[in-house]
Amino acid sequence: MRDEYADIIFLDGVIYTSNSAQEVVDSFAIKDDKIIFVGSFEESKSYTNLNTQKISLDGKMILPGLHDVHIHLPGIVKNDLCDLDAKRYSLDELVPILQQCIQRLDLPKGEWLAVTQWQYYVGNEPSEANPNLRAALDNVSQYHPIMLLGHDGHTSAVNSFAFSISQNSNGEVIGLNKQTLNREFSHLKN
C-alpha cells in the first residue's frame, strides 16, 4: 500500500528522460501537478487507485522542459548582422542604414545582405528618390542580393538583384519574373 497515488498516469509513450541510466521510458505519473514517477507501465501500476486517470500516449513522444512551439530566433537573439531592431524607418532613412551594414560587414560583391527585424507595417514611407521598397533596396546596392526579414518572422522583401538570381528546382538561375512565376514558381502563388 502506497502513501501517495497519482492523479494521472500517462502510458504507452516514448518518454525521453535526459537520464543516461534510463533515457527512454513508457510511462510517468503526476500528483498535484508534479511528476512523482517515471518508468515502465508495470512499475506505474503501484501508483494507481480508483481515482487515477490513465491516458494513453499511443506511442507519441514526450520531451521534458519548457517548449515554445513557435519561435523565431532572430527576434530574440542579438546577432552581429544587420538588425533594424523593429524600428520605424522611411525608405530614405533605410537606404543609408543598409549601405552602412554592407560596409560594416565588409560584404564581397554577390554576397547576400540579410537584414533582420524590419518593421514592415509602419514606416517605409516613399519619396521621389525611393518611390517604393524595391526601388529603395535597389538603391542600397546593385552588387548584393538583399533580403529584409520582417520582425514577425513571416514577412520579407528583396531587391531586384535577389529576384534576378532565383533558381528553379534544378538549381538553374532563371530569375523571378511574371513568366517564371507562372511556370517554374507557380506553386508559390497559392
C-alpha positions as CSV (number, residue, x, y, z in Angstrom):
1,M,0.0,0.0,0.0
2,R,1.4,3.4,-1.1
3,D,1.0,6.7,0.7
4,E,0.8,8.6,-2.5
5,Y,-1.3,7.8,-5.6
6,A,-1.1,9.5,-8.9
7,D,-3.9,11.8,-10.2
8,I,-2.9,10.9,-13.8
9,I,-0.7,8.3,-15.4
10,F,0.5,8.7,-19.0
11,L,1.3,5.4,-20.5
12,D,2.3,3.7,-23.8
13,G,4.6,6.6,-24.9
14,V,8.2,7.3,-25.7
15,I,9.3,9.5,-22.9
16,Y,12.8,10.9,-23.1
17,T,14.1,11.4,-19.5
18,S,17.5,13.1,-20.1
19,N,18.8,10.5,-17.6
20,S,21.7,8.5,-19.0
21,A,20.9,5.5,-16.8
22,Q,17.3,5.3,-18.2
23,E,17.0,7.5,-21.3
24,V,13.6,6.3,-22.5
25,V,10.6,5.0,-20.6
26,D,7.0,4.4,-21.5
27,S,5.1,5.9,-18.5
28,F,5.0,8.7,-16.0
29,A,2.7,9.7,-13.1
30,I,1.6,13.1,-11.9
31,K,0.2,14.1,-8.5
32,D,-0.8,17.7,-7.7
33,D,0.8,18.9,-10.9
34,K,4.1,17.3,-10.0
35,I,5.8,14.3,-11.6
36,I,6.1,11.6,-8.9
37,F,7.2,8.7,-11.0
38,V,9.0,8.0,-14.3
39,G,9.4,4.4,-15.5
40,S,7.6,1.4,-17.0
41,F,3.9,0.9,-17.1
42,E,4.3,-2.2,-14.9
43,E,6.0,-0.1,-12.2
44,S,3.5,2.7,-12.5
45,K,0.6,0.4,-11.5
46,S,1.6,0.7,-7.9
47,Y,0.8,4.5,-8.2
48,T,-2.8,3.8,-9.3
49,N,-6.0,3.7,-7.3
50,L,-9.7,4.0,-8.3
51,N,-9.3,7.8,-8.8
52,T,-6.3,7.7,-11.0
53,Q,-6.9,8.7,-14.6
54,K,-4.9,6.8,-17.3
55,I,-4.1,8.5,-20.6
56,S,-2.6,6.5,-23.4
57,L,0.0,8.4,-25.4
58,D,-0.4,6.0,-28.3
59,G,3.4,5.8,-28.9
60,K,3.8,9.6,-29.1
61,M,7.0,11.2,-27.7
62,I,7.3,13.4,-24.6
63,L,10.3,15.7,-24.2
64,P,11.0,17.3,-20.8
65,G,11.3,21.0,-20.5
66,L,9.6,24.2,-21.4
67,H,8.9,24.4,-25.1
68,D,7.8,27.3,-27.2
69,V,6.2,25.7,-30.3
70,H,6.6,28.7,-32.5
71,I,9.7,30.8,-32.1
72,H,11.9,32.9,-34.4
73,L,15.4,33.1,-33.1
74,P,16.4,36.2,-35.0
75,G,13.8,38.1,-33.0
76,I,15.2,37.1,-29.6
77,V,18.9,36.5,-30.1
78,K,21.1,39.6,-30.7
79,N,23.0,39.0,-33.9
80,D,26.1,40.6,-35.4
81,L,24.3,41.0,-38.8
82,C,22.2,43.9,-39.9
83,D,19.5,44.3,-37.4
84,L,16.9,47.1,-37.6
85,D,15.6,46.4,-34.0
86,A,12.0,46.7,-35.3
87,K,12.3,50.5,-35.5
88,R,10.3,52.6,-37.9
89,Y,12.3,54.0,-40.9
90,S,11.3,55.8,-44.0
91,L,12.7,54.5,-47.2
92,D,15.1,57.4,-47.4
93,E,16.3,56.6,-43.9
94,L,16.6,52.8,-44.6
95,V,18.9,53.1,-47.7
96,P,22.0,54.6,-45.8
97,I,21.5,52.2,-42.9
98,L,21.6,49.2,-45.2
99,Q,24.6,50.7,-47.0
100,Q,26.4,51.0,-43.7
101,C,25.6,47.4,-42.9
102,I,27.3,46.3,-46.2
103,Q,30.4,48.3,-45.3
104,R,30.5,47.2,-41.7
105,L,30.1,43.5,-42.7
106,D,32.6,44.0,-45.5
107,L,30.4,42.0,-47.8
108,P,32.1,41.0,-51.1
109,K,30.1,41.7,-54.3
110,G,27.5,39.0,-54.8
111,E,27.1,38.1,-51.1
112,W,23.7,38.4,-49.5
113,L,22.8,41.1,-47.1
114,A,20.2,39.6,-44.7
115,V,18.5,42.3,-42.6
116,T,16.5,41.2,-39.5
117,Q,13.8,42.9,-37.5
118,W,12.4,45.0,-40.4
119,Q,9.3,46.9,-39.3
120,Y,7.2,46.4,-42.4
121,Y,3.8,47.7,-41.4
122,V,4.8,51.2,-40.2
123,G,7.4,53.5,-41.8
124,N,8.7,52.7,-45.3
125,E,7.3,56.0,-46.5
126,P,8.2,56.5,-50.1
127,S,9.9,59.6,-51.6
128,E,10.9,60.8,-55.0
129,A,14.3,59.1,-54.8
130,N,12.7,55.9,-53.3
131,P,9.2,55.6,-54.7
132,N,8.7,52.0,-53.4
133,L,10.5,49.4,-51.3
134,R,12.1,47.5,-54.2
135,A,13.5,50.8,-55.6
136,A,14.9,51.7,-52.2
137,L,16.6,48.2,-51.9
138,D,17.9,48.6,-55.4
139,N,19.4,52.0,-54.4
140,V,21.2,50.3,-51.5
141,S,23.4,48.2,-53.8
142,Q,23.3,46.8,-57.3
143,Y,26.0,44.3,-56.4
144,H,24.4,42.5,-53.4
145,P,21.2,40.5,-53.2
146,I,19.3,42.0,-50.2
147,M,16.5,40.4,-48.1
148,L,14.6,42.2,-45.4
149,L,13.2,39.9,-42.8
150,G,10.1,41.2,-41.0
151,H,10.1,41.4,-37.2
152,D,7.3,38.8,-37.2
153,G,9.4,36.2,-39.0
154,H,6.8,35.7,-41.7
155,T,7.4,38.7,-44.0
156,S,10.2,39.5,-46.3
157,A,11.2,41.8,-49.1
158,V,14.0,41.6,-51.6
159,N,15.8,43.7,-54.2
160,S,15.8,43.2,-58.0
161,F,19.2,41.5,-57.8
162,A,17.8,38.9,-55.5
163,F,14.9,38.3,-57.9
164,S,17.3,38.0,-60.8
165,I,19.3,35.1,-59.3
166,S,16.3,33.0,-58.4
167,Q,16.8,29.3,-59.3
168,N,14.4,26.6,-60.5
169,S,14.2,23.2,-58.9
170,N,17.2,22.0,-60.9
171,G,19.4,24.8,-59.5
172,E,19.4,26.8,-62.8
173,V,19.3,30.5,-62.4
174,I,16.2,31.7,-64.3
175,G,15.2,34.8,-62.4
176,L,11.8,35.5,-60.8
177,N,9.5,37.5,-63.1
178,K,6.0,37.3,-64.4
179,Q,6.8,34.4,-66.9
180,T,8.8,32.3,-64.5
181,L,6.3,32.9,-61.7
182,N,3.6,31.4,-63.9
183,R,5.8,28.4,-64.9
184,E,8.6,27.3,-62.6
185,F,7.3,29.0,-59.5
186,S,3.6,28.6,-59.9
187,H,3.4,26.5,-56.7
188,L,4.4,29.6,-54.7
189,K,1.3,31.5,-55.8
190,N,-1.1,29.5,-53.7
